[in-house]
Every structure is written in C-alpha cells, then in structure tokens.
Amino acid sequence: MSLTDVAGIEVGHWTDRTARTGCTVVVLPSPNVTAIDIRGAAPGSRETALLGHGMKVLEANAIVLAGGSAYGLASADGVMVELEAAGRGHDTPLGVVPIVPAAVIYDLGVGDPSVRPTAEAGALAFRAATDGPVEMGRVGVGCGATTGKWRGFEHAVASGIFAASASLGDVTVAELVVVNAVGDVDPDFDAPPPSFREQADLTNTTLAVIATDASVDRSDLARLCIRAHDAFAASIYPVHTRYDGDAVFAVSCGDKQVDLDQLGEVVFSVTRRAILAARPR
C-alpha cells in the first residue's frame, strides 16, 4: 500500500539517519486540484494559503513534508528548481512558477538540531521520486518522528511515515501520514486526561496527504480533509493541541465519478489505518 497506488503520483525521500531528520516529496500529475485543512495551532507551512477556497491557482506540482521545523521549509526551494528545469509550474508571461506547498514537523529534539533539510535535500528527494512501492517507517520526514510526548520527552515513542490505500469501485484512495504527535496513537480514551509537562518537550505535528483518482472539486476536497481530521481524533489523543501543527492535504488527480459521502468514509478508514501503523511495536 502506498500513495503511489493512485496513478501518476510519485514519492521520494531524503533521509539523514545520523541527524535523524529528513524530507519527503510527493510529485503530482497534471492536471490536479489540491486543498488543505490545518487544525493544529502551531503549523509550519508554505504556499498553503493558495490552496484555500476561491483562490486562483487550483493545481500544485508537488507537496513537501519535512523535518527541521520551519527551517525545513527550505527543502521546497530545491523542489521548485527541479520542477522549473522540467518546465513544470503555473504558466506566467515570464515563465513557469512551480507551486510547491510544504508543511513541517518539529523533530529538532530527536537528533542533531543543527542539521535540517535544505534545498539540496529537497532536490535529492525529488530526484529519488518513484511511482513504485515507497519505503515507509523511519525514513524521509518520518526519520525523527515520535509520539506520546505529553508526559515528557523521556516517554516519547519512535514513530515514522506510513501509508494506506483502498478502492471504492474503480476509484482509488491512498494516503501518506507522518505521525509526530504530542499525543498517543491508539489511546485509552477512558484514561484520565493528560497533564502536559514542559512545552519544550512537545515536539510534534501530524501531517497527511490524501490522493484520489476521483473527480473532486476544491470545496469537496476540503470536506475530505475534515473527514481525515476526524480520523486523527479517533486515533490520537490528545490531538490538534496548541503545540501541534496538524494539517491534511487532499489531491484529486483523476476524472472518475464517485459518491462523495462514501468517499469521505473511505478517507476516514484509510487515514485511521495509516495512523494506527504508527502504534508502538
């Protein structure tokens, strides 16, 4: 199971296992429609305002997920250079401008905080992108991901980046999720609410990319993002806190017809399965 189960999508990683950080690039086919929904209160992001309702540009050329906190947003620069060289981007009178939304996780407390994904790292991840099976776990943006930090960082559990996919008739839905939450995955909801330790311990954020080959406009993609966030809440506790930057990207890159209500339930299921793959082993 991989995001590349949706035809035309490619995924590549750059990983620094010594510094325990990395980035992941999702290269999108054209045409597509891309949307986002951000629910965490501490996001690190780039070009996400462009994905809102009523904005002029509907299509993204790639999505970057990176470690390194806001420093990691630099990795999108390298992806832009690669796309420009390939002649891909939004057409303007003076040439193409690649559209590369990005979002980051905070992993600086895990490895070497002086090492973050750079423009070169983003370019290397782009060049590594493939439409074949994608390595999952502690790789790319998931290299330094952890969960369960509300008790204090000494209780953090190694996590990573995970995927799931499903079919709805002839429609494919696939998802990629990096789980770096403050909260626990597959929690005991009957347990007492957590008592947050020091804010400095809360290195965090869960990011997802949903893709489908169904024809879905931006407004309905936004509803799919919300359904994915519902799955976040059913799988992680606590979630969407003041210390999380939780965000969901959704991409439609096909023309197949689908019942949108059923599609939303498939998105919920696929999101939950991808997150639960991060359970401690």
N, C-alpha and C positions, 0 to 999 in steps of 0.2 A: 504494500500500500504506500502510495506516495502522491504528492501534489501533482506529479507528472502523469498521473493517470488521466488527467484532463489534457487532451491533445493540444500540442503547441506550446505548453509550458515547459520551461527548463529551470533547473535549480542547481546552484553551485555554492560551495563552501570555501572559506579561507579560515584556517584554524592555527592558533598558536598554543600548543599544548603546554608549553613551559610557562607562559604568562597566563594561561587559562582564560583566553578570550578568543573572539572570532567574529565573523560576519557571514551572512547567508544572503545570496542574491536570487530573487525569483524573476526570471526573464519572461515577459508576457508576449503572446502573439498579438498581431494587429489584424482586425480591429478588436477592441475590448471596451468595456465600461468598468470603471473602478470606483469604489466607495470606501468610506472608513467610518468607524464609530469608536470614540475614545471615552472610556468610563473611569479610568484611574485618574486621580487628582494630581499626579506628578509625571506627566508624559514628557518624553524627549522625542521630538519628531521634526520632520522636514517635508514641505510640499503637501501637507495633509489638508490645509485649508482649500486647496484646489479641488479636493475630492468631495466637497460639500454640495448640497442641493443648490441648483441654479448657477453653478459655475460653468464657464465657457468650455473648458477642456474636459472631455469625458474619459479619455484614454490615458493610461500610464504605460510606459515602456518597460519598466522594471520596478520591483519593490525591494528595498534593502532592509534587513533586520540585522542589527549589530550590537555587540557588546561595547564596553567602554564608556557608558553613559553618553552624555551629549557630545563628548569628543569623538565617539564612534560614528556620528553623522557624517564625518569627513569621508567615510568609505563610499558614500553615494557620489562624490566627485569623480572617483575613478570609474564608476559605472557610467556616468554621463559621458566621459571621454571615450569610452569603448563604444557606446551607442552612437555618438556623433561620428566616429570613424566608420561605423557601419551604415551611416546615412539614415539612422532611425531617430525619430523625435517628432515634436509638433512643428509643422511647417510654418515658417515665418518668412517675410520678404528677404531676410538676410541669412537664411539657412535654417536647419532644423535645431530645435531646442528639446533635448531629451527630457521626458517627465519621469522623475525617479523619486517617488515618495519613500520616506525612510522612517523607521522608529527604532528605539534603542532600549536595551536593558541595562541596569546598573549591576556590573559584575566586578567593580574595582576592588572590592574587599576580598576577592577569592584568590587571585594570583598576584601578578606584578601590576600595580595600579598605574605605573608609568608607561605601560605598553597598551595601546588601544588600536583598533582597526583604523587604518589610514586609507587615503585614496588608492594607494598601490594595492592594499589588501582587497578593497572593493573590486579593482580591476582584475586581480587574480581570481577572485570568486566568480566574477562574470565569465572569465575565460574557461573556468572549470565547469560551467553550467552544462547540464546534460538533460536529455528527456528520458533517460533510463532510470533505473532504481536509484534512489537518493539515500546516502548514508544518514542514519539517524542516531540520536543519543547525544553524547558529549562531543559535539562537532559543530563547526561554524559558530553561529550566535549562541548555540546551546552549550559551548565548551565550559563556560563558567557559571552556568545556571544552577540555582539552588532553590529550595523551598523550605517552609517551616521555620521562618526566622523571627516570628513574633515573640518567641520565648527568649531570644538572644541568639546571636550568630553561632555560638558554640553548638546549637541544636540544629543548624542548617543541614539539609539533606541534599545530596547531589541530584541534579535533575538533567535537563537537556532539551533537545528539539525532537519532536515526534510528529507522526503523520497518521492519517486515517482517510479512507475513501469509501464510497458507497454508490450504488446505482439506483435510479428511480426510473424504471422503464429503460429507455435508451439514453437517459440523461446521467451524466457522471458528476458527482460532487466529491471534492477532495479538499483536504485541509492540512496545513502545516502549523504547528504550535510550539513556541518556545515558552517553557513554564519556569518562571523565575519569581514566583510569588512570595509575598510576605507570609501567606497562609499555608495551610496543609492541603495536600492533594488527597482526595477521597476521605474527608474528615469525619470525625464523630460529631454530628450536629447536636447530639444530646449532651456533649461535654460543656462545662462552663465556658463562657466567652473568654477569649484570650486577654491577658494583661500585657500590653505592649511594653517591651523593655526599652532600651535607648533607641532613639530614632537612628542613630549612626549605625545600628545593627541591621537596619531594614533595607537590605539591598534586594531589589525587587523588579517586578513587571512581567506580565504575561502578554505575549503578542501572538496573533493568529493571522494567517492568510487563508481565506476560503476561495476556492475557484470552482466554476461550473461551466459546462458547455451548453447550458440552457440560455435562452434569450431573456435577460432580466434588466430592466432599466435601473437608473441610479436610485430612484426612490424606493423601489422594491429591494434593491441590494442593501440599502440602509436597514430595512426590516430584517433581512437575513443576518446582518451584523448584530442586531439586537437579540435575535434568537441564539446566536453564538454566545453572546454575553450571558444569556440565561443559563447556558451550559457551563460557563465559567462559575456562576453562582451555585450551580448544582454539584460542582466538582472540587471547588477550592473554598476554604474557609479560614480566615476572613478573605474577602475579595473586594476589589475596587476601593481600596482604602486610600487615605490621604498620602500614603507612601508608595502606591502603585501607579504605574503609567499604562494600565491595561488598554489595549487597542486591538481592534479587529478590522482587517482589510477584507473586502469582498470583490471578486472579479468575475464578470460574465464575459466569456470569450467564445460564444457559440450562438447558434440560431435555432436550437431545438426548443420546442414548446413544452411547457410543464405547468402543473398545478402549483401555484405559489405557496399555498398552505402546506401541501405535502412536502414541498422543497424546504420550507422552514423547519419542519420536523426532522428531515434528513440532516440538515445543517446542525441542529441541536445534537442529534445522535453522533454524528461524525466528530463534532467538537469535543463532546464528552469522552469519546473513545480515545482521541488523541491526547487529551489531558491526562486521563487515567493511566496511560502508558508511562507517565512520569512517577507513578507510585513507587515508594521505596521497595527495593528488592532485597 
